[in-house]
Amino acid sequence: MAPVEPTFGSPVSGNTARLGATLHVKGEITGNEDLHIDGSVEGLVHLEERKLTVGATARLTADVIAREVVVYGSVKGNLRARDRIEIKKDGSVVGDLTTARIMIEDGAYFKGSIEIDKTGDAKDASDKSSNGRVSRPTAVATSSSSV
């Protein structure tokens, strides 16, 4: 009988790793696959060309560098995404965002600044001047009005 290989994530999502709700990581996470975090992370999450999903139960105190970031839980730290950042209705982000595209749903909480990087190379945005870029403190209250 052949050994059974463990599977992580759902077959539909492709190659997605998952950090469970009871796990706590302190340090640096790097890799070349999509990651879904439901636990807590303190430090740095670096997934240059991949997607990070911060689950509803996740608590990150970390800086994040990824291609795409979707936040359902709580993040305290700066997010840099080459493609897009989404903060879902129950998501919370306190920190600065640098990305080409941004979506903040009604009911989400955000405190920090947003820098739109139209070159699609958000990782170098901190080295560039902010001329011609959106960069202002923004707070989104948890109300039903449009943002």
Backbone as CSV, one residue per row, in Angstrom:
resi,resn,N_x,N_y,N_z,CA_x,CA_y,CA_z,C_x,C_y,C_z
1,MET,0.836,-1.169,0.000,0.000,0.000,0.000,0.886,1.238,0.000
2,ALA,0.590,2.187,-0.897,1.389,3.407,-1.051,1.112,4.357,0.106
3,PRO,2.128,5.118,0.549,1.908,6.081,1.629,0.954,7.184,1.165
4,VAL,0.154,7.684,2.087,-0.793,8.749,1.784,-0.107,10.083,2.014
5,GLU,-0.174,10.934,0.997,0.422,12.261,1.104,-0.568,13.201,1.781
6,PRO,-0.136,14.002,2.752,-1.050,14.958,3.372,-1.385,16.082,2.398
7,THR,-2.573,16.635,2.508,-2.956,17.760,1.664,-3.174,18.980,2.542
8,PHE,-2.798,20.119,2.054,-2.963,21.377,2.761,-3.752,22.309,1.879
9,GLY,-4.697,23.023,2.457,-5.537,23.911,1.674,-6.545,23.090,0.899
10,SER,-7.359,23.760,0.120,-8.348,23.042,-0.667,-7.812,22.788,-2.060
11,PRO,-8.238,21.702,-2.719,-7.744,21.406,-4.049,-8.079,22.511,-5.044
12,VAL,-9.179,23.223,-4.803,-9.586,24.290,-5.708,-8.606,25.454,-5.655
13,SER,-8.062,25.744,-4.481,-7.200,26.904,-4.323,-5.774,26.678,-4.834
14,GLY,-5.467,25.482,-5.236,-4.128,25.222,-5.757,-3.149,24.976,-4.636
15,ASN,-2.018,25.639,-4.687,-0.935,25.421,-3.755,-0.994,26.452,-2.620
16,THR,-1.930,26.276,-1.674,-2.100,27.211,-0.563,-1.742,26.538,0.750
17,ALA,-0.810,27.144,1.475,-0.456,26.645,2.805,-1.385,27.300,3.818
18,ARG,-1.556,26.662,4.960,-2.474,27.179,5.979,-1.803,27.147,7.350
19,LEU,-1.915,28.265,8.072,-1.433,28.352,9.449,-2.674,28.376,10.340
20,GLY,-2.886,27.315,11.097,-4.110,27.124,11.873,-4.326,28.129,12.982
21,ALA,-5.579,28.177,13.455,-6.013,29.170,14.437,-5.292,29.049,15.775
22,THR,-4.813,27.872,16.140,-4.156,27.707,17.443,-2.641,27.873,17.363
23,LEU,-2.126,28.173,16.172,-0.675,28.320,16.013,-0.247,29.771,16.168
24,HIS,0.922,29.942,16.787,1.511,31.264,16.977,2.942,31.224,16.442
25,VAL,3.249,32.141,15.527,4.589,32.204,14.943,5.212,33.539,15.308
26,LYS,6.452,33.478,15.803,7.212,34.673,16.132,8.483,34.616,15.308
27,GLY,8.654,35.589,14.385,9.826,35.589,13.512,9.459,35.950,12.098
28,GLU,10.072,35.280,11.142,9.898,35.609,9.729,9.321,34.422,8.966
29,ILE,8.298,34.692,8.170,7.739,33.677,7.282,8.056,34.104,5.856
30,THR,8.761,33.243,5.122,9.039,33.511,3.711,8.652,32.273,2.923
31,GLY,8.340,32.469,1.652,7.985,31.313,0.852,7.528,31.681,-0.538
32,ASN,7.231,30.635,-1.312,6.804,30.821,-2.685,5.512,30.052,-2.941
33,GLU,4.547,30.196,-2.015,3.223,29.640,-2.208,2.237,30.537,-1.486
34,ASP,0.984,30.479,-1.904,-0.045,31.262,-1.240,-0.157,30.794,0.204
35,LEU,-0.543,31.717,1.096,-0.635,31.389,2.509,-1.930,31.938,3.086
36,HIS,-2.629,31.106,3.860,-3.830,31.508,4.587,-3.507,31.384,6.076
37,ILE,-3.584,32.513,6.790,-3.254,32.518,8.215,-4.534,32.674,9.030
38,ASP,-4.747,31.753,9.970,-5.858,31.856,10.912,-5.337,32.073,12.335
39,GLY,-4.058,31.858,12.570,-3.448,32.003,13.888,-2.868,33.391,14.082
40,SER,-1.805,33.478,14.881,-1.167,34.773,15.119,0.287,34.739,14.665
41,VAL,0.728,35.883,14.153,2.094,36.022,13.651,2.654,37.343,14.153
42,GLU,3.892,37.294,14.674,4.635,38.489,15.056,5.933,38.481,14.274
43,GLY,6.200,39.539,13.498,7.459,39.611,12.762,7.270,40.084,11.341
44,LEU,7.651,39.244,10.368,7.597,39.598,8.951,7.017,38.442,8.150
45,VAL,6.124,38.765,7.220,5.601,37.775,6.274,6.023,38.252,4.887
46,HIS,6.867,37.454,4.215,7.419,37.847,2.915,7.088,36.775,1.880
47,LEU,6.068,37.051,1.063,5.626,36.139,0.003,5.608,36.932,-1.299
48,GLU,6.751,37.317,-1.767,6.936,38.271,-2.866,5.939,38.122,-4.018
49,GLU,5.805,36.954,-4.571,4.967,36.752,-5.751,3.681,35.986,-5.434
50,ARG,3.260,35.928,-4.212,2.131,35.096,-3.827,1.063,35.888,-3.079
51,LYS,-0.043,35.230,-2.771,-1.192,35.845,-2.102,-1.213,35.463,-0.627
52,LEU,-1.440,36.452,0.224,-1.621,36.221,1.653,-3.066,36.528,2.011
53,THR,-3.710,35.568,2.665,-5.058,35.784,3.190,-4.969,35.760,4.706
54,VAL,-5.416,36.839,5.330,-5.444,36.945,6.781,-6.865,36.583,7.197
55,GLY,-7.039,35.384,7.734,-8.354,34.867,8.092,-9.025,35.649,9.204
56,ALA,-10.319,35.391,9.398,-11.126,36.128,10.372,-10.604,35.995,11.800
57,THR,-9.982,34.871,12.136,-9.468,34.680,13.500,-7.994,35.078,13.632
58,ALA,-7.387,35.501,12.548,-5.957,35.819,12.541,-5.663,37.146,13.225
59,ARG,-4.508,37.194,13.886,-4.015,38.415,14.529,-2.544,38.556,14.138
60,LEU,-2.253,39.518,13.258,-0.878,39.736,12.821,-0.343,41.025,13.419
61,THR,0.831,40.948,13.994,1.610,42.121,14.363,2.873,41.971,13.535
62,ALA,2.763,42.372,12.278,3.822,42.046,11.319,3.761,42.966,10.113
63,ASP,4.898,43.153,9.495,4.945,43.782,8.183,4.757,42.687,7.154
64,VAL,4.081,43.031,6.051,3.756,42.050,5.025,4.208,42.555,3.666
65,ILE,4.866,41.664,2.913,5.227,41.935,1.519,4.710,40.765,0.699
66,ALA,3.813,41.049,-0.256,3.222,39.991,-1.069,2.732,40.576,-2.390
67,ARG,2.285,39.696,-3.270,1.676,40.152,-4.528,0.274,40.675,-4.248
68,GLU,-0.458,39.962,-3.397,-1.832,40.318,-3.069,-2.071,40.008,-1.596
69,VAL,-2.822,40.895,-0.909,-3.149,40.697,0.503,-4.645,40.906,0.685
70,VAL,-5.309,39.931,1.308,-6.733,40.028,1.630,-6.858,39.878,3.143
71,VAL,-7.504,40.855,3.796,-7.577,40.887,5.255,-9.022,40.722,5.728
72,TYR,-9.283,39.624,6.425,-10.555,39.386,7.094,-10.403,39.584,8.601
73,GLY,-9.188,39.451,9.117,-8.889,39.533,10.545,-8.252,40.861,10.904
74,SER,-7.225,40.800,11.768,-6.594,42.001,12.300,-5.100,42.037,11.958
75,VAL,-4.654,43.186,11.445,-3.236,43.378,11.129,-2.769,44.693,11.730
76,LYS,-1.650,44.631,12.472,-0.957,45.831,12.932,0.415,45.772,12.305
77,GLY,0.620,46.591,11.283,1.887,46.597,10.562,1.670,47.141,9.163
78,ASN,2.754,47.339,8.450,2.690,47.887,7.104,2.481,46.775,6.083
79,LEU,1.612,47.047,5.105,1.337,46.089,4.038,1.848,46.644,2.720
80,ARG,2.623,45.827,2.006,3.092,46.187,0.663,2.696,45.070,-0.283
81,ALA,1.849,45.404,-1.254,1.388,44.413,-2.214,1.599,44.953,-3.621
82,ARG,2.261,44.171,-4.445,2.546,44.604,-5.810,1.257,44.794,-6.606
83,ASP,0.261,43.904,-6.385,-0.964,43.950,-7.180,-2.105,44.657,-6.443
84,ARG,-2.585,44.085,-5.318,-3.736,44.680,-4.648,-3.804,44.320,-3.160
85,ILE,-4.511,45.188,-2.427,-4.824,44.957,-1.025,-6.332,45.087,-0.878
86,GLU,-6.938,44.118,-0.190,-8.363,44.173,0.120,-8.532,44.069,1.625
87,ILE,-9.328,44.968,2.194,-9.696,44.876,3.600,-11.195,44.605,3.622
88,LYS,-11.558,43.428,4.079,-12.953,42.994,4.076,-13.729,43.638,5.216
89,LYS,-15.066,43.497,5.214,-15.935,44.269,6.117,-15.612,44.111,7.601
90,ASP,-15.160,42.949,8.042,-14.810,42.773,9.451,-13.306,42.871,9.683
91,GLY,-12.547,43.217,8.648,-11.099,43.322,8.753,-10.661,44.617,9.410
92,SER,-9.448,44.587,9.955,-8.890,45.751,10.633,-7.407,45.853,10.301
93,VAL,-6.985,47.019,9.837,-5.567,47.258,9.551,-5.152,48.579,10.172
94,VAL,-4.086,48.530,10.968,-3.456,49.732,11.502,-2.032,49.712,10.983
95,GLY,-1.756,50.568,10.002,-0.434,50.608,9.384,-0.537,51.237,8.011
96,ASP,0.585,51.390,7.365,0.637,52.029,6.055,0.519,50.993,4.943
97,LEU,-0.210,51.363,3.878,-0.426,50.479,2.738,0.276,51.029,1.510
98,THR,0.940,50.160,0.763,1.544,50.526,-0.512,1.134,49.469,-1.517
99,THR,0.420,49.878,-2.558,-0.096,48.930,-3.533,-0.523,49.646,-4.808
100,ALA,-0.788,48.885,-5.852,-1.294,49.456,-7.095,-2.813,49.619,-7.044
101,ARG,-3.505,48.690,-6.342,-4.969,48.738,-6.237,-5.382,48.466,-4.793
102,ILE,-6.446,49.164,-4.367,-6.904,49.035,-2.984,-8.426,48.904,-2.955
103,MET,-8.923,48.053,-2.057,-10.355,47.959,-1.837,-10.591,47.838,-0.336
104,ILE,-11.380,48.754,0.212,-11.730,48.719,1.623,-13.251,48.629,1.683
105,GLU,-13.757,47.501,2.166,-15.203,47.293,2.219,-15.832,48.147,3.309
106,ASP,-17.103,48.439,3.117,-17.898,49.135,4.107,-17.888,48.335,5.410
107,GLY,-17.597,48.992,6.513,-17.553,48.313,7.806,-16.150,47.922,8.236
108,ALA,-15.180,47.975,7.323,-13.789,47.657,7.655,-13.195,48.807,8.466
109,TYR,-12.104,48.513,9.188,-11.404,49.549,9.936,-10.004,49.686,9.363
110,PHE,-9.598,50.929,9.095,-8.248,51.195,8.601,-7.749,52.503,9.198
111,LYS,-6.530,52.460,9.710,-5.878,53.668,10.197,-4.446,53.646,9.703
112,GLY,-4.077,54.648,8.919,-2.732,54.724,8.371,-2.732,55.547,7.110
113,SER,-1.757,55.327,6.276,-1.696,56.046,5.012,-1.723,55.050,3.863
114,ILE,-2.156,55.547,2.700,-2.207,54.728,1.495,-1.322,55.371,0.447
115,GLU,-0.436,54.563,-0.114,0.384,55.033,-1.226,0.067,54.158,-2.424
116,ILE,-0.460,54.791,-3.479,-0.779,54.058,-4.704,0.471,54.028,-5.569
117,ASP,0.938,52.823,-5.853,2.138,52.636,-6.666,1.713,52.088,-8.022
118,LYS,1.558,52.982,-8.993,1.061,52.582,-10.317,2.067,51.792,-11.139
119,THR,3.316,51.740,-10.686,4.312,50.968,-11.435,4.132,49.483,-11.196
120,GLY,3.333,49.121,-10.179,3.132,47.715,-9.848,4.315,47.113,-9.127
121,ASP,5.240,47.957,-8.671,6.424,47.471,-7.972,6.454,48.098,-6.592
122,ALA,5.496,47.702,-5.751,5.312,48.307,-4.436,6.510,48.121,-3.523
123,LYS,7.343,47.106,-3.770,8.457,46.847,-2.865,9.488,47.961,-2.866
124,ASP,9.572,48.736,-3.964,10.528,49.827,-4.028,9.895,51.167,-3.690
125,ALA,8.612,51.187,-3.360,7.899,52.439,-3.132,8.494,53.225,-1.977
126,SER,9.014,52.568,-0.972,9.555,53.283,0.178,10.827,54.047,-0.181
127,ASP,11.466,53.676,-1.292,12.673,54.368,-1.716,12.383,55.559,-2.616
128,LYS,11.128,55.691,-3.083,10.757,56.753,-4.016,10.139,57.905,-3.253
129,SER,10.126,59.086,-3.881,9.443,60.215,-3.255,7.949,60.037,-3.430
130,SER,7.163,60.745,-2.633,5.712,60.575,-2.684,5.036,61.595,-3.586
131,ASN,5.776,62.307,-4.443,5.181,63.270,-5.357,4.213,62.575,-6.292
132,GLY,2.999,63.120,-6.374,2.010,62.559,-7.287,1.345,61.294,-6.779
133,ARG,1.548,60.967,-5.549,0.959,59.746,-4.979,-0.044,60.118,-3.885
134,VAL,-1.000,59.236,-3.662,-1.936,59.417,-2.564,-1.241,58.972,-1.292
135,SER,-1.154,59.851,-0.324,-0.536,59.484,0.947,-1.121,60.375,2.026
136,ARG,-2.166,59.878,2.671,-2.808,60.669,3.710,-3.395,59.738,4.757
137,PRO,-3.466,60.197,5.983,-4.096,59.367,7.015,-5.569,59.152,6.682
138,THR,-6.039,57.950,6.892,-7.419,57.607,6.582,-7.964,56.732,7.686
139,ALA,-9.167,56.987,8.101,-9.829,56.111,9.062,-11.190,55.740,8.500
140,VAL,-11.532,54.494,8.520,-12.822,54.025,8.040,-13.568,53.482,9.242
141,ALA,-14.652,54.121,9.592,-15.434,53.686,10.745,-16.300,52.494,10.373
142,THR,-16.731,51.777,11.362,-17.590,50.619,11.114,-19.033,51.077,11.037
143,SER,-19.384,51.705,9.927,-20.751,52.158,9.707,-21.255,51.620,8.386
144,SER,-22.500,51.900,8.072,-23.054,51.395,6.828,-22.973,52.414,5.706
145,SER,-22.316,53.540,5.926,-22.187,54.524,4.852,-21.058,54.141,3.920
146,SER,-21.114,54.651,2.712,-20.091,54.331,1.708,-18.797,55.019,2.027
147,VAL,-17.707,54.402,1.649,-16.372,54.959,1.860,-16.001,55.789,0.684
